[in-house]
Structures are given as C-alpha cells and as structure tokens.
Amino acid sequence: MKKLKLVNEIRTQLDEITPVLRSQGRLRSVPLKLFLALSLNVVIAPAVLAASGGTISRVNAYAIGLLGLVTLGLAIYLMMVMLQPERF
C-alpha cells in the first residue's frame, strides 16, 4: 500500500513537471527512457524475487531485472537497425 502511494505521488509530480520541461526544451528522451526503465525495474524485481522462491537476495533480483531490461532494449535496438539501417 505504501509503495502504491509513493508510485502515485511520483506519477503526479511527473505529470506536473513534464509540460514545463517540454515548453523549455529541456526534456530529453534518453534520460526519460532511463528513468522509465529503472521505474519499470521496481515492478519487475519483486516478480523475479517471487519466481525464485526466495533463494536469491533482493539485490540480485534487482540486478537480474535490470539485466533483463537492458537485454530487451538491445534486442529491440538491433532489430530496428536490421530493419531500418538507413536511419542509423
């Protein structure tokens, strides 16, 4: 319950600050994507920990979740490079 409240508070703050940053031209896509990936890891890591049956530590679960996100991102990037090489 406490995590859900924190997530909702972060989401509210992001909704407030995003239009301001966009109007100033300071919102960059790479930092935003990194932030979203790390936020998604907060959701993925507990699932990894639960799937392991508690045999791995919490730090290892977060590392495995982050590794999975990086692997998925690289796979998507490489598929885009193969399918649209003229963009790169």
N, C-alpha and C positions, 0 to 999 in steps of 0.2 A: 504494500500500500504506500509506503514511504517512497519507494523508487518510482512508482507511478506518478506521485505528486511532484517529484523532482523532474521527471521527464516532461510533464505538462508545463511546469514552470519554465524549463529551458525552451520548450517549443513556443510558449507565449513570448518570451524575450526575443527569440529569433524572428518571430513574426513582426515584432515591433521594430527591430533594428534593420531588417533586410531592405525595406523600401528606402530608408535613409541612406544606407550604403550604396544602393543601386543608383540613387539620384546623384551621389557624389562621385560615382565611377570607381569606387574603391573595392567593390565586391569582385573578387577574382574567383574563377571556377575551381582552380586546383586546391586552394585552402578549404573551400567549401566542401569539395569532394572528400578531402582527407578528414574533415570534421564529421561528415556524414558516415564515412567508413568506420571511424572509431566509435561513433554513436551506435552504429549497427552492431559492432563487436560487443557492446554492452548487452545486446539481446542474444547474440549467438553464443557467447561464452558460457552462460548458465545452461544452455541446451547441451553444449559439449560436456560440461561437468556432469549433468544428469545422465547423459548417454554413457559416460564412463563408469557409472556406478560408484563414484567417489574414490576411484583408485588413483586419480591424478589430482594434483593440487590445483587450487584456484588460479594461481599464476600461470601454470601450464595450460589450463583451459583457455585463458585469455590469449596466450601466445598461439595456441592451435587455431583459435577463432580468427585472429589477425592473419595468420599464415594462410588460412583458407580464403579470406577476403582478398589478400594480395594475389594468390594464385588465380582466383576467379577474375580479378581485374586484368592480370596479364593475359589470361586466355581470351578475354573479350578484346583487349587491345590488339593482340596478334591476329585474331580473326578479322578485325577491321582493317589491319594493314594488308592482309592477304586479299580481302575482297575489294578494298578501295586503295590501291597503292599510290594513286595519283595525289591523294590528299596528304600523303606523308612524304 
